[in-house]
C-alpha cells in the first residue's frame, strides 16, 4: 500500500494505491472527502457555487442531486432525448474518424 501526496498547481492531491484503503476512506470518512475544491469557475459560471457540480456538500447539494435524479436523469427523460444523443454520437464519431 502506498499513500503519497502531489502538489497539482496550488492544490494538494492525495494518492492512495490500495483499493482497501480507498474503500475505507470513502466509507468511514465519506463526509470529510465529500466537498469539492473551490474554483473561480464555480464563482463566476456556477452562480457562486450553487450548481450541483460546484456546490459544497450539504442540504442544498443533496436537494440539487435529488432533483437531478428525478427530473433530468430519470429513464423517461433520458428516453425523450435518445434521438438527440444518437445524432451527437454520430457527429462525434464522424469527426474523430476524420482526424
Biopython code that builds the backbone (N, CA, C, O; Angstrom):
import numpy as np
from Bio.PDB.StructureBuilder import StructureBuilder

atoms = [
    (1, "UNK", "N", (0.849, -1.179, 0.000)),
    (1, "UNK", "CA", (0.000, 0.000, 0.000)),
    (1, "UNK", "C", (0.893, 1.239, 0.000)),
    (1, "UNK", "O", (1.862, 1.339, 0.752)),
    (2, "UNK", "N", (0.526, 2.177, -0.873)),
    (2, "UNK", "CA", (1.263, 3.440, -0.929)),
    (2, "UNK", "C", (0.286, 4.599, -0.803)),
    (2, "UNK", "O", (-0.753, 4.626, -1.463)),
    (3, "UNK", "N", (0.626, 5.543, 0.042)),
    (3, "UNK", "CA", (-0.116, 6.794, 0.152)),
    (3, "UNK", "C", (0.907, 7.904, 0.014)),
    (3, "UNK", "O", (1.883, 7.961, 0.762)),
    (4, "UNK", "N", (0.674, 8.790, -0.953)),
    (4, "UNK", "CA", (1.578, 9.922, -1.113)),
    (4, "UNK", "C", (0.794, 11.115, -1.606)),
    (4, "UNK", "O", (-0.348, 10.987, -2.049)),
    (5, "UNK", "N", (1.414, 12.272, -1.527)),
    (5, "UNK", "CA", (0.740, 13.496, -1.955)),
    (5, "UNK", "C", (1.531, 14.158, -3.071)),
    (5, "UNK", "O", (2.754, 14.039, -3.154)),
    (6, "UNK", "N", (0.801, 14.852, -3.918)),
    (6, "UNK", "CA", (1.383, 15.605, -5.024)),
    (6, "UNK", "C", (0.833, 17.017, -4.987)),
    (6, "UNK", "O", (-0.322, 17.230, -4.617)),
    (7, "UNK", "N", (1.639, 17.961, -5.363)),
    (7, "UNK", "CA", (1.178, 19.336, -5.499)),
    (7, "UNK", "C", (0.776, 19.514, -6.956)),
    (7, "UNK", "O", (1.616, 19.387, -7.847)),
    (8, "UNK", "N", (-0.495, 19.805, -7.211)),
    (8, "UNK", "CA", (-1.028, 19.994, -8.559)),
    (8, "UNK", "C", (-1.427, 21.458, -8.680)),
    (8, "UNK", "O", (-2.561, 21.830, -8.378)),
    (9, "UNK", "N", (-0.481, 22.289, -9.126)),
    (9, "UNK", "CA", (-0.709, 23.729, -9.094)),
    (9, "UNK", "C", (-0.743, 24.168, -7.644)),
    (9, "UNK", "O", (0.202, 23.925, -6.894)),
    (10, "UNK", "N", (-1.821, 24.810, -7.250)),
    (10, "UNK", "CA", (-1.949, 25.247, -5.861)),
    (10, "UNK", "C", (-2.696, 24.224, -5.011)),
    (10, "UNK", "O", (-2.933, 24.460, -3.826)),
    (11, "UNK", "N", (-3.069, 23.093, -5.601)),
    (11, "UNK", "CA", (-3.854, 22.073, -4.896)),
    (11, "UNK", "C", (-2.982, 20.914, -4.436)),
    (11, "UNK", "O", (-2.051, 20.510, -5.133)),
    (12, "UNK", "N", (-3.287, 20.391, -3.276)),
    (12, "UNK", "CA", (-2.610, 19.206, -2.766)),
    (12, "UNK", "C", (-3.486, 17.995, -3.077)),
    (12, "UNK", "O", (-4.653, 17.959, -2.687)),
    (13, "UNK", "N", (-2.935, 17.007, -3.774)),
    (13, "UNK", "CA", (-3.651, 15.778, -4.090)),
    (13, "UNK", "C", (-3.083, 14.648, -3.255)),
    (13, "UNK", "O", (-1.871, 14.569, -3.054)),
    (14, "UNK", "N", (-3.943, 13.780, -2.771)),
    (14, "UNK", "CA", (-3.515, 12.600, -2.029)),
    (14, "UNK", "C", (-3.784, 11.391, -2.904)),
    (14, "UNK", "O", (-4.906, 11.191, -3.368)),
    (15, "UNK", "N", (-2.749, 10.578, -3.131)),
    (15, "UNK", "CA", (-2.845, 9.389, -3.967)),
    (15, "UNK", "C", (-2.803, 8.172, -3.056)),
    (15, "UNK", "O", (-1.899, 8.036, -2.232)),
    (16, "UNK", "N", (-3.787, 7.284, -3.206)),
    (16, "UNK", "CA", (-3.859, 6.053, -2.422)),
    (16, "UNK", "C", (-3.892, 4.894, -3.407)),
    (16, "UNK", "O", (-4.778, 4.830, -4.259)),
    (17, "UNK", "N", (-2.930, 3.971, -3.297)),
    (17, "UNK", "CA", (-2.819, 2.898, -4.281)),
    (17, "UNK", "C", (-3.532, 1.615, -3.873)),
    (17, "UNK", "O", (-3.672, 0.716, -4.702)),
    (18, "UNK", "N", (-3.976, 1.500, -2.663)),
    (18, "UNK", "CA", (-4.619, 0.278, -2.186)),
    (18, "UNK", "C", (-6.139, 0.393, -2.272)),
    (18, "UNK", "O", (-6.717, 1.303, -1.676)),
    (19, "UNK", "N", (-6.799, -0.510, -3.001)),
    (19, "UNK", "CA", (-8.265, -0.464, -3.079)),
    (19, "UNK", "C", (-8.935, -0.567, -1.707)),
    (19, "UNK", "O", (-9.965, 0.065, -1.474)),
    (20, "UNK", "N", (-8.367, -1.348, -0.812)),
    (20, "UNK", "CA", (-8.952, -1.481, 0.531)),
    (20, "UNK", "C", (-8.897, -0.159, 1.295)),
    (20, "UNK", "O", (-9.850, 0.211, 1.980)),
    (21, "UNK", "N", (-7.789, 0.537, 1.173)),
    (21, "UNK", "CA", (-7.638, 1.822, 1.852)),
    (21, "UNK", "C", (-8.553, 2.868, 1.235)),
    (21, "UNK", "O", (-9.133, 3.687, 1.948)),
    (22, "UNK", "N", (-8.684, 2.845, -0.080)),
    (22, "UNK", "CA", (-9.604, 3.774, -0.750)),
    (22, "UNK", "C", (-11.025, 3.531, -0.261)),
    (22, "UNK", "O", (-11.753, 4.475, 0.045)),
    (23, "UNK", "N", (-11.417, 2.261, -0.190)),
    (23, "UNK", "CA", (-12.761, 1.934, 0.294)),
    (23, "UNK", "C", (-12.968, 2.436, 1.719)),
    (23, "UNK", "O", (-14.026, 2.976, 2.045)),
    (24, "UNK", "N", (-11.965, 2.259, 2.559)),
    (24, "UNK", "CA", (-12.059, 2.739, 3.934)),
    (24, "UNK", "C", (-12.209, 4.258, 3.979)),
    (24, "UNK", "O", (-12.994, 4.785, 4.768)),
    (25, "UNK", "N", (-11.460, 4.957, 3.135)),
    (25, "UNK", "CA", (-11.553, 6.422, 3.094)),
    (25, "UNK", "C", (-12.952, 6.880, 2.715)),
    (25, "UNK", "O", (-13.472, 7.842, 3.280)),
    (26, "UNK", "N", (-13.558, 6.189, 1.758)),
    (26, "UNK", "CA", (-14.846, 6.648, 1.249)),
    (26, "UNK", "C", (-16.043, 6.018, 1.945)),
    (26, "UNK", "O", (-17.182, 6.331, 1.598)),
    (27, "UNK", "N", (-15.817, 5.138, 2.918)),
    (27, "UNK", "CA", (-16.939, 4.625, 3.695)),
    (27, "UNK", "C", (-16.901, 5.161, 5.122)),
    (27, "UNK", "O", (-17.919, 5.620, 5.640)),
    (28, "UNK", "N", (-15.747, 5.106, 5.753)),
    (28, "UNK", "CA", (-15.644, 5.573, 7.139)),
    (28, "UNK", "C", (-15.453, 7.081, 7.232)),
    (28, "UNK", "O", (-15.830, 7.690, 8.234)),
    (29, "UNK", "N", (-14.877, 7.687, 6.209)),
    (29, "UNK", "CA", (-14.586, 9.124, 6.236)),
    (29, "UNK", "C", (-15.252, 9.847, 5.074)),
    (29, "UNK", "O", (-14.724, 10.841, 4.575)),
    (30, "UNK", "N", (-16.400, 9.357, 4.643)),
    (30, "UNK", "CA", (-17.019, 9.893, 3.435)),
    (30, "UNK", "C", (-17.383, 11.368, 3.542)),
    (30, "UNK", "O", (-17.259, 12.095, 2.557)),
    (31, "UNK", "N", (-17.820, 11.824, 4.684)),
    (31, "UNK", "CA", (-18.203, 13.231, 4.835)),
    (31, "UNK", "C", (-16.985, 14.143, 4.704)),
    (31, "UNK", "O", (-17.089, 15.241, 4.157)),
    (32, "UNK", "N", (-15.840, 13.696, 5.200)),
    (32, "UNK", "CA", (-14.623, 14.504, 5.117)),
    (32, "UNK", "C", (-14.234, 14.743, 3.658)),
    (32, "UNK", "O", (-13.791, 15.834, 3.299)),
    (33, "UNK", "N", (-14.404, 13.710, 2.814)),
    (33, "UNK", "CA", (-13.995, 13.798, 1.411)),
    (33, "UNK", "C", (-15.124, 14.255, 0.488)),
    (33, "UNK", "O", (-14.935, 14.304, -0.728)),
    (34, "UNK", "N", (-16.285, 14.588, 1.033)),
    (34, "UNK", "CA", (-17.447, 14.892, 0.201)),
    (34, "UNK", "C", (-17.360, 16.249, -0.493)),
    (34, "UNK", "O", (-17.909, 16.406, -1.584)),
    (35, "UNK", "N", (-16.702, 17.214, 0.093)),
    (35, "UNK", "CA", (-16.642, 18.544, -0.518)),
    (35, "UNK", "C", (-15.735, 18.582, -1.730)),
    (35, "UNK", "O", (-14.825, 17.765, -1.876)),
    (36, "UNK", "N", (-15.998, 19.536, -2.585)),
    (36, "UNK", "CA", (-15.200, 19.747, -3.783)),
    (36, "UNK", "C", (-14.319, 20.971, -3.574)),
    (36, "UNK", "O", (-14.639, 21.843, -2.766)),
    (37, "UNK", "N", (-13.213, 21.036, -4.301)),
    (37, "UNK", "CA", (-12.393, 22.247, -4.191)),
    (37, "UNK", "C", (-13.132, 23.451, -4.767)),
    (37, "UNK", "O", (-13.958, 23.309, -5.669)),
    (38, "UNK", "N", (-12.834, 24.614, -4.250)),
    (38, "UNK", "CA", (-13.450, 25.852, -4.725)),
    (38, "UNK", "C", (-12.591, 26.417, -5.854)),
    (38, "UNK", "O", (-11.403, 26.684, -5.668)),
    (39, "UNK", "N", (-13.203, 26.595, -7.023)),
    (39, "UNK", "CA", (-12.522, 27.168, -8.183)),
    (39, "UNK", "C", (-13.235, 28.447, -8.607)),
    (39, "UNK", "O", (-14.396, 28.658, -8.257)),
    (40, "UNK", "N", (-12.546, 29.299, -9.358)),
    (40, "UNK", "CA", (-13.179, 30.511, -9.882)),
    (40, "UNK", "C", (-14.342, 30.173, -10.800)),
    (40, "UNK", "O", (-15.299, 30.940, -10.901)),
    (41, "UNK", "N", (-14.265, 29.019, -11.475)),
    (41, "UNK", "CA", (-15.368, 28.564, -12.319)),
    (41, "UNK", "C", (-16.680, 28.572, -11.541)),
    (41, "UNK", "O", (-17.694, 29.079, -12.021)),
    (42, "UNK", "N", (-16.651, 28.008, -10.345)),
    (42, "UNK", "CA", (-17.858, 27.924, -9.536)),
    (42, "UNK", "C", (-18.398, 29.276, -9.140)),
    (42, "UNK", "O", (-19.610, 29.458, -9.020)),
    (43, "UNK", "N", (-17.513, 30.216, -8.938)),
    (43, "UNK", "CA", (-17.947, 31.556, -8.540)),
    (43, "UNK", "C", (-18.596, 32.300, -9.698)),
    (43, "UNK", "O", (-19.666, 32.887, -9.536)),
    (44, "UNK", "N", (-17.958, 32.283, -10.870)),
    (44, "UNK", "CA", (-18.423, 33.117, -11.980)),
    (44, "UNK", "C", (-19.374, 32.404, -12.937)),
    (44, "UNK", "O", (-20.309, 33.024, -13.444)),
    (45, "UNK", "N", (-19.156, 31.135, -13.189)),
    (45, "UNK", "CA", (-20.016, 30.404, -14.125)),
    (45, "UNK", "C", (-21.016, 29.537, -13.372)),
    (45, "UNK", "O", (-22.109, 29.267, -13.870)),
    (46, "UNK", "N", (-20.646, 29.107, -12.186)),
    (46, "UNK", "CA", (-21.502, 28.239, -11.388)),
    (46, "UNK", "C", (-22.385, 28.985, -10.411)),
    (46, "UNK", "O", (-22.783, 28.425, -9.389)),
    (47, "UNK", "N", (-22.697, 30.233, -10.701)),
    (47, "UNK", "CA", (-23.616, 31.031, -9.883)),
    (47, "UNK", "C", (-23.220, 30.996, -8.405)),
    (47, "UNK", "O", (-24.022, 30.635, -7.543)),
    (48, "UNK", "N", (-21.990, 31.372, -8.132)),
    (48, "UNK", "CA", (-21.445, 31.413, -6.765)),
    (48, "UNK", "C", (-21.522, 30.044, -6.083)),
    (48, "UNK", "O", (-21.943, 29.928, -4.932)),
    (49, "UNK", "N", (-21.109, 29.026, -6.814)),
    (49, "UNK", "CA", (-21.058, 27.650, -6.302)),
    (49, "UNK", "C", (-22.418, 27.128, -5.858)),
    (49, "UNK", "O", (-22.521, 26.449, -4.837)),
    (50, "UNK", "N", (-23.457, 27.442, -6.618)),
    (50, "UNK", "CA", (-24.793, 26.964, -6.258)),
    (50, "UNK", "C", (-25.320, 25.898, -7.213)),
    (50, "UNK", "O", (-26.448, 25.436, -7.038)),
    (51, "UNK", "N", (-24.538, 25.487, -8.224)),
    (51, "UNK", "CA", (-24.979, 24.416, -9.117)),
    (51, "UNK", "C", (-24.421, 23.089, -8.607)),
    (51, "UNK", "O", (-23.468, 23.069, -7.828)),
    (52, "UNK", "N", (-25.012, 21.992, -9.046)),
    (52, "UNK", "CA", (-24.691, 20.679, -8.476)),
    (52, "UNK", "C", (-23.217, 20.314, -8.624)),
    (52, "UNK", "O", (-22.678, 19.625, -7.758)),
    (53, "UNK", "N", (-22.553, 20.747, -9.681)),
    (53, "UNK", "CA", (-21.155, 20.365, -9.889)),
    (53, "UNK", "C", (-20.175, 21.159, -9.037)),
    (53, "UNK", "O", (-19.023, 20.749, -8.891)),
    (54, "UNK", "N", (-20.601, 22.279, -8.473)),
    (54, "UNK", "CA", (-19.669, 23.073, -7.671)),
    (54, "UNK", "C", (-20.176, 23.390, -6.272)),
    (54, "UNK", "O", (-19.458, 24.003, -5.482)),
    (55, "UNK", "N", (-21.391, 22.988, -5.953)),
    (55, "UNK", "CA", (-21.942, 23.289, -4.627)),
    (55, "UNK", "C", (-21.237, 22.461, -3.559)),
    (55, "UNK", "O", (-20.932, 21.290, -3.785)),
    (56, "UNK", "N", (-20.978, 23.058, -2.403)),
    (56, "UNK", "CA", (-20.385, 22.278, -1.314)),
    (56, "UNK", "C", (-21.389, 21.249, -0.801)),
    (56, "UNK", "O", (-22.602, 21.435, -0.904)),
    (57, "UNK", "N", (-20.859, 20.165, -0.250)),
    (57, "UNK", "CA", (-21.722, 19.115, 0.279)),
    (57, "UNK", "C", (-22.580, 19.679, 1.401)),
    (57, "UNK", "O", (-22.082, 20.384, 2.279)),
    (58, "UNK", "N", (-23.855, 19.370, 1.368)),
    (58, "UNK", "CA", (-24.780, 19.834, 2.391)),
    (58, "UNK", "C", (-26.204, 19.691, 1.890)),
    (58, "UNK", "O", (-26.455, 19.010, 0.896)),
    (59, "UNK", "N", (-27.127, 20.328, 2.573)),
    (59, "UNK", "CA", (-28.545, 20.206, 2.241)),
    (59, "UNK", "C", (-28.846, 20.705, 0.825)),
    (59, "UNK", "O", (-29.596, 20.060, 0.093)),
    (60, "UNK", "N", (-28.276, 21.839, 0.435)),
    (60, "UNK", "CA", (-28.512, 22.387, -0.907)),
    (60, "UNK", "C", (-28.030, 21.414, -1.981)),
    (60, "UNK", "O", (-28.740, 21.166, -2.956)),
    (61, "UNK", "N", (-26.827, 20.862, -1.809)),
    (61, "UNK", "CA", (-26.290, 19.907, -2.783)),
    (61, "UNK", "C", (-27.167, 18.656, -2.854)),
    (61, "UNK", "O", (-27.434, 18.152, -3.945)),
    (62, "UNK", "N", (-27.619, 18.149, -1.700)),
    (62, "UNK", "CA", (-28.474, 16.951, -1.691)),
    (62, "UNK", "C", (-29.786, 17.218, -2.419)),
    (62, "UNK", "O", (-30.279, 16.348, -3.137)),
    (63, "UNK", "N", (-30.363, 18.413, -2.243)),
    (63, "UNK", "CA", (-31.592, 18.756, -2.967)),
    (63, "UNK", "C", (-31.345, 18.830, -4.469)),
    (63, "UNK", "O", (-32.153, 18.335, -5.255)),
    (64, "UNK", "N", (-30.230, 19.447, -4.874)),
    (64, "UNK", "CA", (-29.901, 19.515, -6.304)),
    (64, "UNK", "C", (-29.703, 18.122, -6.888)),
    (64, "UNK", "O", (-30.162, 17.833, -7.993)),
    (65, "UNK", "N", (-29.029, 17.272, -6.152)),
    (65, "UNK", "CA", (-28.780, 15.903, -6.620)),
    (65, "UNK", "C", (-30.098, 15.138, -6.765)),
    (65, "UNK", "O", (-30.306, 14.438, -7.756)),
    (66, "UNK", "N", (-30.979, 15.273, -5.783)),
    (66, "UNK", "CA", (-32.274, 14.591, -5.834)),
    (66, "UNK", "C", (-33.095, 15.080, -7.022)),
    (66, "UNK", "O", (-33.677, 14.274, -7.749)),
    (67, "UNK", "N", (-33.146, 16.395, -7.223)),
    (67, "UNK", "CA", (-33.888, 16.943, -8.361)),
    (67, "UNK", "C", (-33.291, 16.497, -9.690)),
    (67, "UNK", "O", (-34.026, 16.206, -10.634)),
    (68, "UNK", "N", (-31.976, 16.443, -9.769)),
    (68, "UNK", "CA", (-31.324, 15.976, -11.000)),
    (68, "UNK", "C", (-31.709, 14.539, -11.295)),
    (68, "UNK", "O", (-32.016, 14.194, -12.437)),
    (69, "UNK", "N", (-31.695, 13.705, -10.275)),
    (69, "UNK", "CA", (-32.036, 12.296, -10.470)),
    (69, "UNK", "C", (-33.487, 12.134, -10.896)),
    (69, "UNK", "O", (-33.795, 11.295, -11.742)),
    (70, "UNK", "N", (-34.371, 12.922, -10.322)),
    (70, "UNK", "CA", (-35.795, 12.787, -10.633)),
    (70, "UNK", "C", (-36.190, 13.446, -11.946)),
    (70, "UNK", "O", (-36.996, 12.893, -12.694)),
    (71, "UNK", "N", (-35.639, 14.613, -12.237)),
    (71, "UNK", "CA", (-36.100, 15.401, -13.374)),
    (71, "UNK", "C", (-35.220, 15.321, -14.612)),
    (71, "UNK", "O", (-35.732, 15.421, -15.727)),
    (72, "UNK", "N", (-33.922, 15.145, -14.455)),
    (72, "UNK", "CA", (-33.019, 15.169, -15.607)),
    (72, "UNK", "C", (-32.595, 13.769, -16.014)),
    (72, "UNK", "O", (-32.573, 13.449, -17.202)),
    (73, "UNK", "N", (-32.260, 12.937, -15.046)),
    (73, "UNK", "CA", (-31.704, 11.623, -15.351)),
    (73, "UNK", "C", (-32.686, 10.480, -15.130)),
    (73, "UNK", "O", (-32.271, 9.327, -15.010)),
    (74, "UNK", "N", (-33.970, 10.778, -15.074)),
    (74, "UNK", "CA", (-34.962, 9.710, -14.949)),
    (74, "UNK", "C", (-35.041, 8.952, -16.274)),
    (74, "UNK", "O", (-34.765, 9.534, -17.322)),
    (75, "UNK", "N", (-35.410, 7.675, -16.254)),
    (75, "UNK", "CA", (-35.499, 6.904, -17.505)),
    (75, "UNK", "C", (-36.404, 7.551, -18.551)),
    (75, "UNK", "O", (-36.070, 7.553, -19.736)),
    (76, "UNK", "N", (-37.529, 8.095, -18.135)),
    (76, "UNK", "CA", (-38.435, 8.734, -19.100)),
    (76, "UNK", "C", (-37.788, 9.942, -19.765)),
    (76, "UNK", "O", (-37.889, 10.118, -20.979)),
    (77, "UNK", "N", (-37.126, 10.773, -18.968)),
    (77, "UNK", "CA", (-36.487, 11.975, -19.510)),
    (77, "UNK", "C", (-35.327, 11.603, -20.431)),
    (77, "UNK", "O", (-35.146, 12.220, -21.480)),
    (78, "UNK", "N", (-34.546, 10.603, -20.045)),
    (78, "UNK", "CA", (-33.440, 10.162, -20.896)),
    (78, "UNK", "C", (-33.950, 9.598, -22.216)),
    (78, "UNK", "O", (-33.352, 9.830, -23.266)),
    (79, "UNK", "N", (-35.052, 8.859, -22.163)),
    (79, "UNK", "CA", (-35.623, 8.301, -23.396)),
    (79, "UNK", "C", (-36.150, 9.386, -24.327)),
    (79, "UNK", "O", (-36.165, 9.200, -25.544)),
    (80, "UNK", "N", (-36.579, 10.511, -23.772)),
    (80, "UNK", "CA", (-37.071, 11.611, -24.610)),
    (80, "UNK", "C", (-35.977, 12.144, -25.534)),
    (80, "UNK", "O", (-36.272, 12.633, -26.625)),
    (81, "UNK", "N", (-34.733, 12.055, -25.110)),
    (81, "UNK", "CA", (-33.633, 12.644, -25.869)),
    (81, "UNK", "C", (-32.707, 11.607, -26.496)),
    (81, "UNK", "O", (-31.568, 11.922, -26.841)),
    (82, "UNK", "N", (-33.184, 10.377, -26.648)),
    (82, "UNK", "CA", (-32.330, 9.337, -27.205)),
    (82, "UNK", "C", (-31.933, 9.650, -28.648)),
    (82, "UNK", "O", (-30.805, 9.370, -29.053)),
    (83, "UNK", "N", (-32.840, 10.222, -29.417)),
    (83, "UNK", "CA", (-32.528, 10.593, -30.801)),
    (83, "UNK", "C", (-31.439, 11.652, -30.877)),
    (83, "UNK", "O", (-30.531, 11.562, -31.703)),
    (84, "UNK", "N", (-31.534, 12.641, -30.023)),
    (84, "UNK", "CA", (-30.524, 13.701, -29.983)),
    (84, "UNK", "C", (-29.166, 13.134, -29.598)),
    (84, "UNK", "O", (-28.149, 13.492, -30.193)),
    (85, "UNK", "N", (-29.143, 12.250, -28.605)),
    (85, "UNK", "CA", (-27.874, 11.644, -28.199)),
    (85, "UNK", "C", (-27.274, 10.814, -29.327)),
    (85, "UNK", "O", (-26.064, 10.852, -29.549)),
    (86, "UNK", "N", (-28.108, 10.066, -30.039)),
    (86, "UNK", "CA", (-27.610, 9.275, -31.176)),
    (86, "UNK", "C", (-27.008, 10.177, -32.244)),
    (86, "UNK", "O", (-25.931, 9.895, -32.770)),
    (87, "UNK", "N", (-27.703, 11.259, -32.562)),
    (87, "UNK", "CA", (-27.193, 12.191, -33.574)),
    (87, "UNK", "C", (-25.855, 12.788, -33.151)),
    (87, "UNK", "O", (-24.937, 12.890, -33.964)),
    (88, "UNK", "N", (-25.741, 13.180, -31.892)),
    (88, "UNK", "CA", (-24.494, 13.765, -31.404)),
    (88, "UNK", "C", (-23.356, 12.744, -31.416)),
    (88, "UNK", "O", (-22.215, 13.096, -31.714)),
    (89, "UNK", "N", (-23.652, 11.504, -31.100)),
    (89, "UNK", "CA", (-22.623, 10.452, -31.143)),
    (89, "UNK", "C", (-22.162, 10.224, -32.570)),
    (89, "UNK", "O", (-20.968, 10.040, -32.809)),
    (90, "UNK", "N", (-23.088, 10.233, -33.526)),
    (90, "UNK", "CA", (-22.712, 10.070, -34.938)),
    (90, "UNK", "C", (-21.794, 11.201, -35.387)),
    (90, "UNK", "O", (-20.794, 10.965, -36.064)),
    (91, "UNK", "N", (-22.134, 12.419, -35.010)),
    (91, "UNK", "CA", (-21.301, 13.576, -35.370)),
    (91, "UNK", "C", (-19.914, 13.439, -34.744)),
    (91, "UNK", "O", (-18.903, 13.668, -35.408)),
    (92, "UNK", "N", (-19.869, 13.068, -33.472)),
    (92, "UNK", "CA", (-18.590, 12.900, -32.786)),
    (92, "UNK", "C", (-17.741, 11.826, -33.456)),
    (92, "UNK", "O", (-16.556, 12.044, -33.705)),
    (93, "UNK", "N", (-18.333, 10.668, -33.750)),
    (93, "UNK", "CA", (-17.584, 9.586, -34.392)),
    (93, "UNK", "C", (-17.101, 9.989, -35.774)),
    (93, "UNK", "O", (-15.994, 9.633, -36.179)),
    (94, "UNK", "N", (-17.925, 10.727, -36.495)),
    (94, "UNK", "CA", (-17.522, 11.195, -37.823)),
    (94, "UNK", "C", (-16.316, 12.132, -37.725)),
    (94, "UNK", "O", (-15.365, 12.010, -38.496)),
    (95, "UNK", "N", (-16.362, 13.067, -36.772)),
    (95, "UNK", "CA", (-15.239, 13.999, -36.597)),
    (95, "UNK", "C", (-13.976, 13.281, -36.143)),
    (95, "UNK", "O", (-12.877, 13.614, -36.587)),
    (96, "UNK", "N", (-14.126, 12.304, -35.267)),
    (96, "UNK", "CA", (-12.962, 11.551, -34.805)),
    (96, "UNK", "C", (-12.350, 10.719, -35.926)),
    (96, "UNK", "O", (-11.130, 10.577, -35.997)),
    (97, "UNK", "N", (-13.180, 10.174, -36.792)),
    (97, "UNK", "CA", (-12.661, 9.341, -37.884)),
    (97, "UNK", "C", (-11.927, 10.170, -38.933)),
    (97, "UNK", "O", (-11.106, 9.633, -39.676)),
    (98, "UNK", "N", (-12.207, 11.461, -39.004)),
    (98, "UNK", "CA", (-11.546, 12.318, -39.986)),
    (98, "UNK", "C", (-10.192, 12.815, -39.490)),
    (98, "UNK", "O", (-9.401, 13.332, -40.279)),
    (99, "UNK", "N", (-9.917, 12.669, -38.216)),
    (99, "UNK", "CA", (-8.628, 13.131, -37.667)),
    (99, "UNK", "C", (-7.658, 12.048, -37.718)),
    (99, "UNK", "O", (-6.511, 12.225, -37.306)),
]
sb = StructureBuilder()
sb.init_structure("model")
sb.init_model(0)
sb.init_chain("A")
sb.init_seg("    ")
for serial, (resi, resn, name, xyz) in enumerate(atoms, 1):
    if name == "N":
        sb.init_residue(resn, " ", resi, " ")
    sb.init_atom(name, np.array(xyz, "f"), 0.0, 1.0, " ", f" {name:<3s}", serial, name[0])
structure = sb.get_structure()
